Amino acid sequence: MQGEWVHVKGRPAFTLSGKGGTYNVTRKANIRGKVLETSYLITEQGGKLFIETGFAILLTYDEERDRIILSPGGEYKRVSNIKKGTR
């Protein structure tokens, strides 16, 4: 699942990365000419993945379609794969 992901309808993109068994989602936002990065920890609870942003966002990966669905948040498609370094 690691890589860069964009929303199918234009919502903010994110990067999903991991190291040592810990995974994070990082979003970049351009606010008044400054690029700000915000990272959120991905946790597992009851066999489900959640992005911890102050409230839990359910993260589901559709391996067959290579899509991530966030609830709430919608569907994201892969732009590049960090591990393989391909686009």
C-alpha positions in Angstrom: 0.0 0.0 0.0 3.0 2.3 0.3 3.1 5.1 -2.2 1.5 8.3 -3.4 -2.3 8.4 -3.6 -4.7 10.9 -5.3 -8.4 11.2 -4.8 -10.4 10.2 -7.8 -12.4 13.5 -7.6 -9.7 16.0 -6.6 -9.6 16.0 -2.8 -6.1 16.4 -1.3 -3.5 13.7 -2.1 -1.5 11.9 0.5 1.6 9.7 0.8 1.4 6.4 2.7 4.8 5.3 4.1 6.1 2.9 6.7 9.2 2.0 8.6 9.8 -0.7 11.2 6.2 -1.9 11.2 4.8 1.6 11.7 2.8 3.3 9.0 1.9 6.9 8.4 -0.2 9.0 6.1 1.3 12.4 5.2 -0.6 15.2 3.6 0.8 18.4 2.1 -1.2 21.6 2.1 -0.2 24.9 0.5 -1.4 27.6 2.9 -0.6 31.2 2.0 2.4 30.2 -0.1 3.9 27.8 2.6 3.8 24.1 2.2 2.8 22.4 5.4 3.1 18.6 6.0 0.9 16.8 8.5 1.5 13.1 9.3 -1.0 10.8 11.0 -0.3 7.3 12.4 -2.2 4.3 11.0 -3.4 1.9 13.7 -5.1 -1.4 13.6 -8.1 -2.2 15.8 -10.1 -5.4 15.5 -8.4 -6.2 12.2 -9.3 -2.9 10.6 -7.0 0.0 9.7 -7.6 3.5 10.9 -5.9 6.9 10.4 -5.7 8.7 13.7 -6.4 12.4 13.0 -8.1 13.2 16.3 -11.0 11.0 15.2 -10.6 7.7 13.4 -10.8 7.4 9.6 -11.4 3.9 8.4 -8.8 2.9 5.7 -9.6 0.0 3.4 -7.3 -1.3 0.6 -8.8 -2.9 -2.5 -5.9 -5.0 -3.7 -7.6 -6.1 -6.9 -8.3 -2.5 -8.0 -5.2 -1.0 -6.2 -7.4 1.6 -4.5 -7.7 3.0 -1.0 -11.1 3.9 0.3 -11.3 6.3 3.3 -14.4 6.5 5.3 -15.1 9.3 5.5 -13.0 10.6 2.6 -13.7 8.6 -0.5 -11.6 6.7 -3.1 -8.0 7.2 -3.9 -5.8 5.8 -6.7 -2.1 5.2 -6.7 0.2 7.7 -8.4 3.5 6.0 -7.6 4.9 3.2 -5.5 7.5 4.2 -2.9 9.0 0.7 -2.5 9.5 0.1 -6.2 10.1 3.7 -7.1 7.8 3.4 -10.1 5.1 5.7 -11.5 
